[in-house]
Amino acid sequence: MVAHHIEEYLHPGCRAHLVGIGGVSMSPLAEVLLGAGLVVSGSDMQRSPTVERLESLGITVTIGHLPESVQGADCVIRTAAVHDDNPEIAAARAAGIPVFERAQAWGALMKQYENALCVSGTHGKTTTTSMCTHIFMAAKADPTVMIGGHLPLLGAGHRVGKGDTVIMESCEYCDSFLSFFPTVAVILNVEADHLDYFADLAAVQRSFLAFANLVPAHGWVVANGEDANTVQALAGYEGNIITFGVETGVVHAKNLTFTNGMADFDIVADGKLYAHAALQVPGMHNVKNALAAAAAAYVMGIPAAAVTEGLGAFTGAGRRFEFKGEYNGAKIYDDYAHHPSEVEALLTAVKPLGYKRIVCAFQPHTYTRTKELFDDFCRVLKLADVTLLGEIYAAREKNTIGISSRDLLPHIPGAAYYETLDELTDALADLARPGDLILTVGAGSIYTVGEKLAQRK
């Protein structure tokens, strides 16, 4: 059997068929490939605004996974959620059409840039990648960008630039970021997550070390020096490394103050004042994200003024503490937090904002994560004044372990469970009072609850 390399297929006139084309990383890939002169088609399970946008660009999208959709394709590219038993993948294999992973395609495209800034970590990737984008745009670097969420500055989650830099959100799930070619690799933090793929924390740490080892001798690893798991993971790393942290690290904060939850601080690098940050997003976790972005900019030679301007102009990415509207005097925000540490960071960040009550509507994401991190979810969900639970969002999984959000109830005083999102929306409507902060939280479909509530009269 001949081994195929994806680079052979990324040229004008070649037809690439993308399975799961509506996904957050797949749809920008489709646009980038189209812009490079390829003929692009794809499939997805359902229609969406993303699919409609791709169709408006001339990309043929089939709804449903039909074997005949791959006919005439030179190669097939799939998202990590699409497995070998998918009808299109099976048909491609039977026809001898090479099948590649999404990350392989991004990795091959990355090689075309002098600078590849890859932002990884268990939490904070989308926000930090967005902050980096703001900084590099302020520096007039004209970057190509791929973010796992919507960034208002771009009006999308991606950008195709003409500069020599690509900025890429880089996920460890299924080791997908090991297909990348970073010249600067940011590691924000390392925790036990995606335990449907990784055996344990040590396996996650090995993956991040392998990611760091992809950086060439002239490149840099930007690492959180205050995160014990990150430090441990990189203990054997021999390349260039620059640490960041709130209090310690080569890049750190000085004169840190908070006003209404928003941080203002100086950024010190190598013992000297580098830039100033006046953030418009709340919480200590965003101080860390900003320091990571600044550290990456520092090793890449970005002027201090662009760091200050970029961080100051960033008001958040889509589904990251995103304002959705109001209902009965309550403010409604949505957040993608789906790991206990993320939920804790979110609820801690909003505490100083002055709301009378914090109402958290949480939809757990995947059965395995809910089971493996059960005690942590119970602990952090108590931080809200009122917690409402939707049923677990299955994503790529089947409920073979027989777990439900209902199982969390006895461990969270005053919590309530709702089987459907419509019932959850009704419950929030009954609860909402002036001065409340209503948070819809999770990586699944929970954001629709806040949107429907905001539309009610």
C-alpha positions, -999 to +999 in steps of 0.1 A: +000+000+000+014+034-010+017+060+018+002+093+007+013+126+019-013+154+022+010+180+007+006+161-027-031+171-027-030+207-015-026+223-049-049+242-073-074+220-092-073+191-067-107+182-053-108+178-015-140+165+002-143+175+039-164+152+062-179+173+090-173+205+070-195+226+094-172+222+124-153+251+140-120+240+126-132+224+094-152+253+079-122+277+079-100+249+065-126+247+037-123+284+030-085+284+031-083+254+007-108+271-016-087+303-015-056+282-025-074+271-057-087+237-046-121+224-056-139+218-022-170+199-013-182+185+020-208+170+042-223+176+076-251+162+098-272+193+097-277+226+081-263+256+099-254+292+092-218+280+087-229+255+061-249+282+043-219+305+043-198+278+027-225+272+001-225+309-007-188+306-016-196+279-041-188+249-019-212+219-024-223+206+010-244+174+014-265+170+045-260+135+059-231+111+054-237+094+020-211+070+004-216+086-030-206+120-017-169+111-020-171+101-057-146+121-078-127+134-048-089+133-049-086+132-011-109+132+019-103+152+050-122+144+082-127+159+116-116+140+147-152+132+156-156+111+123-145+075+127-136+047+103-172+033+103-186+065+088-201+057+054-181+083+035-148+072+051-156+035+043-165+044+007-133+065+003-112+036+016-129+011-007-123+034-037-087+039-028-091+077-020-066+088+006-082+099+039-064+126+060-071+141+094-081+178+098-049+185+118-027+170+091-042+195+066-037+224+089-001+212+097+007+210+060-006+246+054+014+258+084+047+248+068+041+276+043+046+303+070+079+315+085+062+319+119+037+294+133+023+305+167+004+275+181-016+280+213-022+249+234-034+241+269-063+224+286-081+257+291-079+292+277-069+284+241-096+303+223-092+334+244-054+334+242-054+327+205-078+356+201-056+379+222-026+370+201-047+378+170-055+412+184-019+419+191-006+408+157-033+427+139-024+458+159+012+452+148+000+451+111+015+416+107-015+405+085-016+370+101-035+339+090-056+328+119-076+297+131-095+300+163-120+275+178-146+303+183-160+335+168-138+366+172-157+399+166-125+416+153-125+391+124-163+386+121-154+349+120-132+323+137-105+325+111-086+349+088-066+343+056-037+369+057-008+376+034+018+380+062+045+355+072+027+344+104+000+318+111-017+318+145-034+285+154-055+272+183-040+238+189-059+210+207-044+180+223-075+157+218-065+126+199-030+141+198-042+163+169-017+191+176+012+166+170+004+171+133+014+208+135+047+225+129+050+253+155+079+277+156+064+291+189+044+267+210+023+282+239+013+258+267-012+276+290-018+247+315-020+209+316-048+190+333-064+156+331-091+159+304-102+140+273-100+108+293-119+090+267-086+092+247-058+097+273-053+070+300-044+096+327-027+129+335+007+114+327-004+105+292-017+141+287+017+154+299+036+132+275+014+146+247+023+182+256+060+173+258+058+158+224+041+190+212+069+211+227+095+188+209+080+198+175+095+233+179+127+238+159+160+249+175+154+286+167+119+285+181+104+290+215+081+272+240+061+297+260+051+279+292+030+286+323+057+285+350+031+286+378+013+255+366+029+225+383+016+200+357+031+221+329+064+224+346+065+187+353+056+179+317+084+200+304+110+188+329+130+170+301+126+197+275+160+210+261+150+237+237+144+275+242+117+281+269+102+313+282+080+311+313+051+334+322+031+338+354+012+363+374+039+367+400+069+347+387+083+339+353+104+356+327+072+374+317+050+384+347+026+411+359+035+440+381+013+467+398-018+444+393-051+460+402-087+450+396-116+474+389-151+458+385-133+425+379-112+439+351-074+438+355-049+466+349-012+458+351+023+463+337+039+434+318+076+428+327+098+407+304+134+398+312+133+422+342+123+452+321+089+469+315+076+456+282+040+467+279+009+477+298-024+458+298-059+473+307-081+442+301-118+444+291-125+408+301-128+398+338-110+374+360-075+363+370-076+335+344-076+363+317-046+379+333-027+346+327-041+344+292-029+379+285+006+372+299+009+341+277-001+362+246+024+389+256+052+364+261+046+349+227+046+384+212+078+392+231+098+363+217+085+370+182+097+406+183+063+424+184+065+460+195+052+468+230+026+493+216+009+465+197+007+444+228-009+472+248-033+481+219-042+445+211-049+434+247-068+467+254-091+462+224-100+426+231-135+423+246-139+385+244-144+357+219-177+340+209-190+318+237-165+331+261-185+352+286-205+364+256-234+388+263-266+375+249-292+400+261-316+406+290-347+391+304-368+407+332-338+429+343-314+399+344-283+400+322-277+368+302-242+357+293-230+325+276-197+306+282-181+275+267-166+263+300-170+225+302-141+214+325-144+219+362-114+243+362-130+264+335-163+265+353-145+275+385-125+302+368-157+316+352-178+316+385-148+331+404-143+358+377-180+370+378-183+372+417-168+407+419-189+421+391-217+433+415-246+411+405-273+403+432-273+366+422-253+343+399-276+318+382-257+291+364-275+269+339-250+241+332-250+214+305-223+188+311-203+178+279-198+141+273-205+112+296-169+102+302-159+137+313-189+139+336-180+106+352-142+111+355-145+146+369-178+141+388-166+152+423-149+184+408-181+193+390-201+190+422-176+212+440-174+240+415-211+242+407-218+251+443-201+285+437-232+298+419-261+311+439-285+290+419-275+260+397-298+245+371-287+214+352-295+203+317-290+167+305-255+157+294-246+167+259-234+135+242-212+150+215-193+121+200-203+095+227-230+070+235-241+067+271-226+033+278-219+041+315-255+051+324-248+085+338-271+115+339-269+152+351-295+141+376-268+122+394-251+156+403-282+169+421-278+154+456-243+170+458-253+206+449-276+222+475-307+237+459-299+226+423-326+215+399-325+192+368-344+197+335-346+169+309-350+193+280-335+227+272-370+241+266-379+232+302-346+247+314-354+279+295-389+281+311-373+276+345-348+305+340-377+327+328-395+320+361-364+326+382-350+358+365-350+390+386-335+424+381-298+424+392-293+387+383-265+374+362-277+344+342-249+322+328-255+294+302-225+272+305-211+243+285-196+233+252-228+218+237-262+233+228-268+252+260-261+286+243-295+283+226-312+286+260-298+321+266-306+332+231-343+320+234-346+336+268-333+369+255-359+368+227-388+364+251-410+394+257 
